[in-house]
Amino acid sequence: MDGTLRVDFTVHTGDIRENDVLGDGTVYASDNSGFAGSGFVFEDELLFDITGPLRRWNGTNWSTANISGEEMEFGEPGPLGNPLNSVVIGRETRFQSGYRIATIGTRGSLHTHFVFILRRTPAAQPAVGAYTFPLTLRSPRYAPAPHVHLVFNNGLTPSEFELAVDRFRSVHEARMAVAGSQDGVVSLNRNTVEGRTTQIESAPTPSGLWTAQGEPVHGDGGMKQLTVSTVETNRFFRLKTP
């Protein structure tokens, strides 16, 4: 649409150990999430670029520091899968480009599932937790889509995984929780993303004037709190990334 690739959601989830997707007894693997779309032109080529490292949720924060030898292999399935369309993502990955998802057929639609395999080197069981990495979808015919984040559950309960995903979404949606008290003290809580700096600002009206509250915070993937005192009847807050 409008010459730009579109995605329905920027965060997609799946469960590792969902089934034996490789057919060889590999446990830590899944073929969800998949890729599906329509409205393409015959012989359109869809590709993906990996745009960041593998991170793990350890119950407190999302961080590359929680990765201890784990890596995610993301590859084209089946015995005819092309190894050139596979990539391994680890804690040091920053950008890797040029991998093909599919060439569109005569119907102009796409539906395919790559395989995601979670491993740990040297050989050991990967740590329990949620894992994520980002990618970008692109095509020579279209402008790239927004970043897509894939989040996988490895051994967490449904409620634990739901919390991990909610914390992850709150960062990318720039959500902030505001809690007030009768003495005019306001607590501002926001989740952070590793490597990204955020700044809270306040103003008496939505149109400004906006002033900084506290110091810029350098994210570590965990939750940060700022407590401020205000005597105004109305006070508005916003979260910015400088």
C-alpha positions in Angstrom: 0.0 0.0 0.0 1.3 3.5 -1.0 4.6 1.8 -2.1 5.4 0.7 1.5 5.4 -2.8 3.0 2.9 -3.0 5.9 2.9 -5.2 8.9 -0.2 -6.0 11.0 1.6 -6.1 14.4 5.2 -5.0 15.3 5.5 -7.7 18.0 4.8 -11.3 17.2 5.1 -14.2 19.7 5.7 -17.9 19.6 6.6 -20.9 21.8 9.9 -22.8 21.6 9.3 -26.5 22.0 6.0 -26.1 20.3 6.6 -29.3 18.3 9.3 -31.2 16.5 9.3 -28.9 13.5 12.5 -30.3 12.1 11.4 -33.9 12.3 14.7 -35.0 13.9 13.9 -34.7 17.6 15.2 -31.2 18.0 13.4 -29.9 21.1 14.2 -26.1 21.2 12.5 -25.2 18.0 9.4 -23.6 16.5 8.0 -22.7 13.1 5.9 -19.9 14.5 5.7 -17.0 13.8 5.2 -17.3 10.0 5.0 -14.8 7.1 1.7 -14.2 5.2 0.5 -11.5 2.9 -1.4 -10.7 -0.3 -1.7 -8.0 -2.9 1.8 -8.5 -4.3 2.9 -8.5 -7.9 4.0 -11.8 -9.5 7.8 -12.3 -8.9 8.0 -9.7 -6.2 10.9 -10.6 -3.9 10.5 -10.4 -0.1 13.6 -10.2 2.0 14.5 -9.7 5.7 17.4 -8.0 7.5 18.3 -8.7 11.1 18.6 -5.3 12.8 19.7 -6.1 16.4 21.0 -8.7 18.9 19.3 -11.5 20.7 18.0 -10.5 24.2 16.5 -12.6 27.0 14.0 -11.7 29.7 15.1 -13.1 33.0 12.1 -12.0 35.0 13.4 -8.5 35.6 14.8 -7.1 32.4 15.3 -7.6 28.7 19.1 -7.6 28.0 21.9 -9.0 26.0 23.7 -9.5 29.3 21.2 -12.3 30.0 22.5 -14.2 27.0 25.1 -16.8 28.1 26.0 -18.7 24.9 22.5 -18.8 23.6 21.9 -18.1 19.9 18.9 -18.3 17.6 19.1 -19.9 14.2 16.4 -18.5 11.8 16.3 -20.5 8.6 14.4 -21.7 5.6 12.8 -25.1 6.4 12.8 -28.4 4.7 15.5 -30.5 3.0 15.5 -28.0 0.0 15.9 -25.0 2.3 18.7 -22.8 1.0 21.4 -22.2 3.7 21.9 -18.8 2.2 18.5 -17.8 3.6 19.5 -18.7 7.1 21.1 -16.6 9.8 22.3 -17.1 13.4 21.5 -14.3 15.9 23.5 -13.8 19.1 24.2 -11.2 21.7 26.8 -9.5 19.5 24.6 -9.3 16.3 23.9 -5.7 15.2 23.0 -5.9 11.5 22.9 -8.6 8.9 21.2 -8.1 5.5 20.2 -9.8 2.4 18.2 -12.9 3.3 15.3 -14.0 1.1 11.8 -15.0 2.5 10.2 -15.9 -0.8 9.5 -14.9 -4.5 5.8 -14.2 -5.0 3.9 -16.6 -7.2 1.2 -16.0 -9.8 -1.5 -15.5 -7.1 0.2 -12.6 -5.6 0.2 -14.0 -2.1 2.7 -15.3 0.5 2.4 -17.9 3.3 5.6 -19.5 4.6 7.0 -20.5 7.9 10.7 -20.4 8.7 12.2 -22.5 11.5 13.5 -20.9 14.7 16.0 -23.0 16.7 17.3 -21.9 20.1 20.7 -23.3 20.9 23.5 -22.8 23.5 27.2 -23.2 22.9 29.0 -25.0 24.2 26.2 -27.6 24.0 23.8 -27.2 26.9 20.1 -26.5 27.5 19.3 -22.8 26.8 18.2 -20.8 29.8 14.5 -20.6 30.7 13.1 -17.2 29.7 11.7 -15.2 26.8 13.9 -14.4 23.8 13.6 -11.7 21.2 15.4 -10.2 18.2 14.3 -7.6 15.6 14.1 -7.7 11.8 13.0 -5.6 8.9 11.1 -6.7 5.9 12.0 -5.2 2.6 11.7 -5.6 -1.2 13.3 -4.0 -4.2 9.7 -2.8 -5.2 8.7 -1.2 -1.8 9.9 1.0 1.0 10.8 -1.1 4.1 8.2 -2.0 6.7 8.7 -0.9 10.3 10.8 -3.1 12.5 9.2 -6.4 13.5 10.1 -8.0 16.9 9.8 -11.7 17.4 9.4 -12.9 21.0 9.7 -16.5 22.0 8.8 -18.3 25.2 11.2 -21.0 26.4 9.8 -22.6 29.6 7.9 -19.7 31.2 4.4 -20.1 32.4 1.7 -18.4 30.4 1.4 -15.6 32.9 5.2 -15.1 33.2 5.4 -14.9 29.4 2.5 -12.5 29.2 4.3 -10.2 31.7 7.5 -10.4 29.6 5.7 -9.5 26.4 3.8 -6.7 28.1 7.0 -5.2 29.4 8.5 -5.5 26.0 5.5 -3.8 24.3 5.4 -1.0 26.8 8.9 0.1 25.8 8.1 0.2 22.1 4.8 1.9 22.6 6.5 4.4 24.9 4.0 3.7 27.7 4.5 5.3 31.2 2.6 4.5 34.4 1.7 7.5 36.6 0.7 7.1 40.2 -0.2 10.0 42.5 -0.6 10.5 46.2 -2.5 13.0 48.4 0.7 14.9 49.3 1.4 15.9 45.7 4.1 13.3 45.0 3.8 11.6 41.7 5.7 8.4 40.7 6.5 7.9 37.1 7.4 4.3 36.0 8.5 3.3 32.6 10.2 0.3 31.1 13.4 0.9 29.2 15.2 -0.7 26.3 18.9 -1.6 26.5 21.1 1.1 24.8 18.3 3.7 24.4 18.1 7.0 26.4 14.8 8.4 27.5 13.8 11.7 29.1 10.6 12.5 31.0 9.2 16.0 30.5 6.3 17.9 32.1 4.1 20.9 31.3 1.0 22.6 32.7 -0.9 22.1 29.5 -0.6 19.7 26.5 0.7 22.5 24.4 3.6 23.2 26.8 5.9 24.7 27.9 7.7 21.3 28.4 10.5 21.0 30.9 12.8 18.1 31.7 12.0 16.1 34.9 15.1 14.4 36.3 18.1 13.4 34.3 18.1 11.4 31.1 18.0 7.6 31.8 20.2 5.2 29.9 18.1 2.1 29.5 19.2 -1.4 30.6 16.1 -3.3 29.7 14.5 -2.9 33.2 12.0 -0.7 34.8 12.9 2.8 36.0 11.1 5.1 38.4 11.1 8.9 38.9 9.4 10.6 41.8 8.4 14.2 41.4 6.5 16.7 43.6 3.9 19.0 42.0 1.6 21.7 43.4 -0.3 22.3 40.2 -3.9 21.2 39.8 -3.0 19.8 36.3 0.3 18.5 35.2 1.0 16.6 32.0 3.9 14.2 31.4 5.5 12.8 28.3 8.3 10.4 27.5 10.9 11.4 24.8 13.9 9.7 23.2 16.5 12.4 22.7 
